[in-house]
């Protein structure tokens, strides 16, 4: 069941990789920095959440 909740987070992280790369098209360097910082934070938080769900130590009876 944890995998079902982690998959959307991994998908969001992949979207953030695409957004990070696409943010290079912005003309203003300060605008590029803002978009890249946002995508980086959101992507890393998504990966952290997915890893916590998959590799976390808390188990319920339904996950066994």
C-alpha positions, 0 to 999 in steps of 0.5 A: 500500500505504501507504494501506491502513495509513493508513486505520485510523489515519484511522478511529481519529482520527475515533473520537477526534473523536467520543469528544472530543465525547462526553466532555462528558457526564461529570459531573466536570470533572476526569474530562472533562479526562482523557478529552478529553486522552486522545482528543486525544493519541490522535487527533493521534498517529493523524493524524500517523502517517497523514500520515507514511505517506502523505506520507513520503519513504521509498519501497520498490520495491513502492510505485512 
